């Protein structure tokens, strides 16, 4: 299909020794929500499957879609609509300044900065900030809100331009973007070029170990070309003359890792934390070097889907109404792969105004504002944004007080 290609080598170690381990239903780009006028058009479906590197154990998508298609001008996701993320960014900012003693007034660059929510925390503390994000409209909005943002894909050329215009960066960060980048090597070479010799690069990314533990298979979608673990990342950065100095597991986005990296020639290069070795040992003990581990994971996915479909259809037959909460990108994978549509779900509530009034890909379920819960409350709410389940249930306490119940889809179906 135009705009796609099948990746034949490992993105991290360049090995061609790849094995196909997980197959999911073809989907459109997960964030490609539809207007009413677009409902008559046929969805463009792209193959969705995961490959395992036999040499470094990395997991990656086999089919890659042109990022211009995925991160287009009307990209819908924004960080600032989630109170959980806003608080996370504030805590992350304080942690990073304290942990790495970032000099006051230093330059901080965020790769994949989205609406600038993360950088605002640093700007409020007196730092110079610059965001890089390819979503044109969101980048423009961030700039208008006082967070200068370039609507570009980060790489060596952009790093050279930033260095020329602003000098080297004291701190470079990235939140949930390093799983989205096909040419990750070029991006990291750009990081190495832009970073001061004693600077630090820290990125947060979903941890494939948590995906495996909790059957969070819906985090497999076309925007996520990589499913990161620590062992292949250590090998990858070594190849680029950089060192992973620490890995911290954080409870965000269903379970992520915060990876700290320095240049090999850094004068302040500290001893590598035991956390790095502990993560590698855990991955090997769990069997991440064996492709059969992920074939077995596919069977777990099938079982979760069967249980969820049976639960929803049993409730429907008994006359209960069901809506969903949250239209994250991963909801496209879950709904499409499990074959769940308007027969089971009446509507989807989402707090992001950019998504309200649109329809989900493939199944065309209407996306509405929270007011719908007051006007037409269902008996049950299926939480598709399960990584924010606690926050969603807390702010919708009145729904449960009035007899409503929540359905959590994974790691096993649970009614709360």
C-alpha positions in Angstrom: 0.0 0.0 0.0 1.3 3.5 -0.8 3.0 5.2 2.2 4.0 1.9 3.8 7.0 -0.5 3.8 7.9 -3.7 5.5 10.8 -3.3 7.9 13.4 -6.1 7.2 16.0 -5.2 9.8 16.1 -4.4 13.5 15.8 -0.7 14.2 18.2 -0.9 17.1 20.9 -3.4 16.1 20.4 -3.6 12.3 20.2 -7.4 12.4 18.1 -9.0 9.7 17.4 -12.0 12.0 13.8 -11.1 12.7 10.8 -13.4 13.4 7.1 -12.6 13.2 5.5 -13.3 16.6 2.2 -11.4 17.0 -0.5 -10.8 14.4 -3.4 -8.4 15.0 -6.3 -7.4 12.8 -5.4 -4.8 10.1 -6.5 -1.3 11.2 -6.3 2.3 10.0 -4.0 4.7 11.9 -5.4 4.6 15.4 -5.8 8.3 15.8 -7.6 8.7 12.5 -11.1 9.6 13.8 -13.7 10.5 11.2 -16.1 13.3 10.6 -19.7 12.5 9.7 -19.0 13.3 6.0 -16.2 10.7 6.0 -18.3 7.8 7.3 -19.2 6.7 3.7 -15.6 6.4 2.7 -13.9 3.1 3.0 -11.3 2.8 5.8 -7.7 2.3 4.6 -6.5 -0.7 6.6 -2.8 -1.5 7.2 -1.3 -4.8 8.4 -0.5 -4.8 12.1 2.1 -7.4 13.3 5.1 -7.5 15.6 8.6 -8.8 14.8 11.2 -10.1 17.4 14.9 -9.6 16.9 16.8 -12.9 17.5 20.0 -11.0 18.1 19.2 -8.2 20.5 15.6 -9.2 21.6 14.0 -5.9 20.4 10.3 -5.9 19.4 9.1 -3.8 16.6 6.3 -3.4 14.1 6.8 -5.2 10.8 4.8 -2.7 8.7 5.8 0.9 8.9 3.5 3.8 7.8 4.8 7.1 6.6 4.9 9.4 9.6 3.3 12.2 7.4 0.2 10.0 7.4 0.3 9.2 11.1 1.2 12.6 12.5 -0.7 14.8 10.1 -1.8 18.4 10.5 -5.0 17.5 12.4 -3.3 15.1 14.8 -5.8 14.8 17.7 -3.9 13.8 20.8 -2.9 16.6 23.3 -1.3 16.0 26.7 -2.9 18.9 28.5 -6.4 17.4 28.6 -5.3 14.8 31.2 -4.9 16.0 34.8 -2.9 12.9 35.4 -0.3 13.8 32.8 -0.2 17.4 33.9 0.7 16.3 37.4 3.2 13.8 36.1 5.0 16.5 34.1 5.2 18.7 37.2 6.7 15.9 39.2 9.1 14.9 36.4 10.3 18.5 36.1 11.2 18.7 39.8 12.8 15.3 39.7 15.0 16.0 36.7 16.2 19.4 38.0 17.1 17.9 41.4 18.6 14.6 40.0 20.8 16.2 37.3 21.3 19.7 38.8 20.3 21.4 35.5 21.8 24.9 35.6 19.3 27.8 36.0 18.6 29.5 32.7 19.8 26.5 30.7 18.3 25.3 27.4 15.8 22.4 27.6 14.6 20.8 24.4 11.6 18.4 24.2 11.4 16.0 21.3 7.7 15.3 20.5 6.6 18.1 22.8 3.0 18.0 21.8 1.1 21.0 23.3 4.0 22.1 25.5 2.5 20.9 28.8 5.8 19.4 29.8 8.0 22.3 28.8 5.7 24.8 30.6 6.9 23.4 33.9 10.5 24.2 33.0 9.7 27.7 31.6 7.8 28.5 34.8 11.1 27.8 36.7 13.1 30.1 34.5 14.6 27.8 31.9 14.8 28.5 28.2 12.7 25.9 26.3 12.2 24.7 22.8 9.7 22.1 21.6 10.0 20.0 18.5 6.8 18.3 17.2 5.6 17.5 13.7 1.9 18.2 14.3 1.6 21.6 12.7 -1.6 22.8 14.4 -0.6 21.7 17.9 2.9 23.1 17.5 1.3 26.5 16.5 -1.0 26.4 19.4 1.8 25.7 21.8 3.8 28.6 20.4 0.8 30.9 20.8 0.6 29.8 24.4 4.2 30.9 25.0 6.1 27.6 24.4 8.2 28.1 21.2 7.7 24.9 19.2 9.1 24.0 15.8 6.8 21.8 13.7 9.5 19.5 12.5 10.6 15.9 12.8 13.7 15.9 15.0 17.0 14.6 13.5 20.6 15.7 12.9 19.7 18.6 10.6 17.3 20.1 13.1 19.8 19.5 15.9 22.4 21.5 13.9 19.9 24.3 13.4 19.0 24.5 17.1 22.7 24.4 18.0 23.4 27.3 15.6 20.5 29.4 16.8 20.5 28.6 20.6 23.7 26.8 21.4 23.9 23.3 22.9 21.2 21.9 25.2 21.7 21.3 28.9 18.9 18.8 29.0 17.0 17.0 26.3 13.8 15.1 27.1 11.1 13.1 25.3 7.8 11.7 26.6 6.2 8.8 24.8 7.7 9.7 21.5 10.6 7.3 21.2 8.3 4.4 20.3 7.0 6.4 17.4 10.2 7.0 15.4 11.2 4.9 12.5 14.7 6.4 12.0 15.5 6.3 15.7 19.3 6.2 15.0 19.1 9.6 13.2 17.2 11.1 16.1 19.7 9.9 18.7 22.6 11.1 16.6 20.9 14.5 16.7 20.6 14.2 20.5 24.3 13.5 20.7 25.1 16.5 18.5 22.9 18.9 20.4 23.6 17.9 23.9 26.4 19.5 26.0 29.2 17.2 26.9 27.9 17.1 30.5 24.3 17.3 29.5 21.7 14.5 30.0 19.1 13.0 27.7 16.1 11.4 29.5 13.2 9.8 27.7 10.1 8.0 28.9 8.6 5.3 26.9 6.1 2.4 27.5 7.9 -0.7 28.8 7.2 -3.9 26.8 7.5 -5.9 30.1 4.3 -4.2 31.4 2.6 -4.8 28.1 3.4 -8.5 28.4 2.5 -8.8 32.1 -0.9 -7.1 31.8 -1.9 -8.2 28.3 -1.9 -4.5 27.2 -1.9 -5.6 23.6 -3.8 -2.5 22.4 -0.7 -0.4 22.8 0.3 -2.2 19.6 -0.7 0.3 16.9 0.9 1.9 13.9 2.1 5.0 15.7 4.1 2.7 18.0 6.8 1.2 15.8 8.9 0.0 18.8 8.1 -1.8 22.0 11.1 -1.0 24.1 13.0 -3.1 26.7 16.3 -2.2 28.4 18.7 -4.8 27.0 18.4 -3.7 23.3 18.5 0.0 24.3 21.7 -0.5 26.2 23.3 -2.1 23.1 21.8 0.6 20.8 23.3 3.5 22.8 26.6 1.8 23.1 26.8 1.7 19.3 26.2 5.5 19.3 28.9 6.3 21.9 26.4 6.9 24.6 25.7 5.2 27.9 22.5 4.3 29.6 23.2 5.4 33.2 19.9 4.7 34.8 16.4 3.2 34.2 13.5 3.9 36.5 10.2 2.2 36.2 7.3 4.7 36.4 3.6 4.1 36.7 2.4 6.1 33.7 0.8 5.0 30.5 0.2 1.5 31.9 3.8 1.2 33.0 6.8 3.0 31.4 10.6 3.3 31.8 12.4 6.5 32.3 15.8 6.1 30.7 18.7 8.4 31.4 21.6 8.6 28.9 24.9 10.5 28.8 27.6 10.9 26.3 30.5 8.4 26.7 33.0 11.2 26.9 31.0 13.1 29.6 33.2 14.3 32.4 30.4 13.7 34.8 29.7 10.2 33.6 28.6 8.4 36.8 28.6 4.7 37.6 25.8 2.9 35.8 22.9 2.2 38.2 22.1 -1.3 39.3 18.6 -0.7 37.9 19.9 -1.2 34.4 21.2 -4.7 35.1 18.1 -5.6 37.2 15.8 -4.8 34.2 18.0 -6.8 31.8 18.0 -9.7 34.2 14.2 -9.6 34.5 13.7 -9.5 30.8 15.9 -12.5 30.2 14.3 -14.4 33.1 10.8 -13.7 31.6 11.9 -15.1 28.3 12.2 -12.0 26.2 15.0 -13.7 24.2 12.6 -16.5 23.1 10.1 -15.8 20.3 7.8 -18.5 21.7 7.1 -16.1 24.7 5.3 -13.8 22.4 3.4 -16.5 20.5 2.0 -17.6 23.8 1.2 -13.9 24.5 -1.0 -14.0 21.3 -3.1 -16.7 22.9 -3.6 -14.6 26.0 -4.9 -11.8 23.8 -7.4 -14.1 22.2 -8.7 -15.2 25.6 -9.1 -11.6 26.8 -11.0 -10.8 23.7 -13.3 -13.7 24.1 -14.0 -12.8 27.7 -14.7 -9.2 26.9 -17.0 -9.9 24.0 -19.0 -12.4 26.1 -19.3 -10.0 28.9 -20.6 -7.1 26.7 -23.0 -9.3 24.8 -24.4 -11.0 27.9 -25.1 -7.5 29.3 -26.8 -6.4 26.1 -29.0 -9.5 26.0 -30.1 -8.8 29.5 -31.2 -5.3 28.4 -28.3 -3.3 29.8 -26.9 -0.2 28.0 -23.2 0.2 27.5 -21.0 3.2 26.6 -17.2 3.6 26.7 -14.9 6.2 28.2 -11.9 7.4 26.4 -11.0 7.3 22.7 -7.2 7.0 22.9 -5.3 5.7 19.9 -5.1 2.2 21.4 -8.9 2.0 21.4 -8.8 1.5 17.6 -6.7 -1.7 18.1 -8.9 -3.1 20.8 -12.2 -2.4 19.1 -11.1 -3.6 15.7 -9.2 -6.7 16.8 -12.0 -7.8 19.1 -14.8 -6.9 16.7 -16.6 -4.6 19.1 -18.8 -1.9 17.6 -22.2 -0.2 17.8 -24.0 -3.4 18.6 -22.2 -3.4 22.0 -21.4 0.3 22.6 -23.8 3.2 22.2 -21.2 6.0 22.3 -17.7 6.9 23.5 -17.1 9.8 26.0 -13.8 11.7 25.6 -12.5 14.8 27.4 -10.6 16.0 24.3 -12.6 18.6 22.4 -10.7 17.8 19.3 -12.3 14.3 19.2 -15.8 15.2 20.3 -18.3 15.1 17.4 -16.2 12.6 15.5 -16.5 8.9 15.0 -14.2 6.0 15.8 -12.3 4.4 12.9 -13.8 1.1 11.4 -16.7 0.8 13.9 -17.9 4.4 13.6 -19.0 4.8 17.2 -19.9 8.4 18.0 -17.5 10.3 20.3 -19.2 12.7 22.6 -18.5 15.0 25.6 -19.1 14.1 29.2 -22.4 15.9 29.2 -23.9 12.8 27.5 -23.4 10.8 30.7 -25.8 13.2 32.4 -28.3 13.4 29.6 -28.3 9.7 28.7 -26.3 7.6 31.3 -25.7 4.0 30.4 -25.8 1.1 32.9 -22.1 0.3 32.2 -19.0 2.3 31.1 -16.2 0.3 29.4 -13.0 2.2 30.2 -10.9 2.2 27.0 -8.4 4.7 28.4 -7.5 2.1 31.0 -4.2 3.8 31.9 -6.4 6.6 33.4 -9.0 4.2 35.0 -8.5 5.4 38.6 -8.8 9.1 37.5 -11.8 8.4 35.3 -13.7 6.5 38.0 -12.9 9.2 40.6 -14.2 12.1 38.5 -17.3 10.1 37.5 -18.2 9.1 41.1 -21.7 10.4 40.6 -22.2 7.9 37.8 -21.4 5.0 40.1 -23.4 6.5 43.0 -26.4 6.5 40.7 -26.0 2.8 40.0 -23.6 2.8 37.0 -20.8 0.3 36.8 -17.3 0.4 35.2 -15.9 -2.3 33.0 -12.1 -2.7 32.9 -10.9 -4.8 29.9 -7.4 -5.8 31.0 -5.5 -7.8 32.1 -8.7 -9.6 32.7 -12.2 -8.3 32.4 -13.4 -6.8 35.7 -16.6 -5.0 36.6 -16.2 -2.3 39.3 
